[in-house]
Amino acid sequence: MNNNDIFKKLRVALQLRDDQIVEIMQLVDFRISTAEIGAFFRNADHPKYMDCGDQVLRNFLNGLVIHLRGTKENPKNAMDVIKQNQAEVKKNIADKPKATAKTAPTNDFKKKPASKPKSKKPEPKIQVVEKVKFKNGKK
């Protein structure tokens, strides 16, 4: 198991978004962009994949401790922080418009009633334009 796997599992377990991870990293004065964080969570065979270094994971874990427990001067209860984060996730899910499930495609058009079998004789075509014979001087 490498650092990327650990980072992914912590992100899923704590239900963290990329912007929240950036805020956690800033608690320990470590600056990182959301694009760099996204590169850590990609598949290993993706061209933009990046290995998560020890320094990045260490700073994330130290920031996570401050985020969940707080500091000595301002302590927090970790479960309160986690429940608050879960409430935000549920709120964001509820705010999104629900997509319809991909079951059978629905067609808005009405089905045509079964028509009578066509007669074998084709109807004569109506000519709109008369046949014109051009005389351009040639025989």
N, C-alpha and C positions, 0 to 999 in steps of 0.2 A: 504494500500500500504506500503510495507516494503522497507528497504534500497536497497535490491537486485533489486527490480522493478525500483526504481529511477535510480540506477546505469546502468541497462540495457537500460532504455529509453534514458539516456544521451549519452550512447555509440552509440546507433543507430542514434539518432538525429544529433550528431556531426561526425558520421562516423569514429569512432576511432578504431584502432586495439589494440591488447593487448600490443604490444611493445610501442605504443604511450602512452598508459595509464601508463606504467611503467615510461616513461620519464616524464610525468606530475607529477607523485608522487615524483620523484626525485627532482623536482623543490622546494618542501617544505621539503626536506631531510627525506622523508618517503620511506623506502625500502620495496618492495614487488615483488614477483616473478610472472612470467606469469602464472605459474600453479595455484597459489593462486587466481589470477584474473579469470582464467578459471573456477575455482570452484564456484565463485560468480554468473556466468552466466549460470550455469547448471539448469536443472529442479529441483524442490524441492524434488521430489521423487527419484532422482539419488543418488546412494550411496556415491559419492564424492562431493556432494553439501555442501557448507559452507554458513552460514549466514554472510552477510556483516555487520560488526559492525559500530557503530557511528563514531569511530575514523578513520576508513578507508574511509568512505564516506566524512567526514569533510576534511581530508587531500586531497582527490581527488578534492573536490570543491575548496579548497584554491589553489591547484596547477593549476586547470583549469582557475581560474581568472588570475593567472600569465601567463599562456600559451596564453590566448586570449588577455588580455589587456597589458601585459608586466608589468614592474616595473615603479616607479616614474622617475627613471633615464633614462629608456629606454622604453617609452610607445609604444604600438602597436595598430593598428586598428583591432578590433576583426573580422570584416567581411573579411579583407584581409587574416587573418589566416585561417578562415573557407573556403574561396574560394581556398586557396592554398592546404588545406587538401582534398577538393573535387577533385581538379585537379590530385592529387596523386592517389586518389581512381580510377578515370576514367582511368588513365594511367596504373595502375595495372590490371584493368579489361581488357583493350585493349591488354596488353602483354600476358595474359593467352591464351593458345590455346582454341579455341571454341570447346565445346563438342557438338556432334550431338544430336539433340532432339530425345527423345524416342518415335518415331511414330511406324511405322510398321518395323519389323526387315527385313533387307535387306539380301538376300541370294546371294552369289556370284556364285553359281552353276546354270547351265542352266537346265531348266525343260526338262524332257525326253518327246519326242513326244509320243502321245497315241499309244500304241503297239496293235497289233492284238490279239484277244483273244487266249489264249493258247489252243492247242488241248487237247482233253480229254485223249488221250493215252500218258502216260509218256514215255519219250525217255529211251531206255535201258541204264543202267549204264555200263560204260566201266571199266573192271577190269584191274587195273594196275599191281597188284601182283597176281601171280598164287596161286591156292590153293595148299598148301603143307601138306602132311601127314607125321607127325613125327613118327619115330619108335625109341622109347627109351627103348626097351626091354620088354615092357609090352604087354600083349595080349589084 
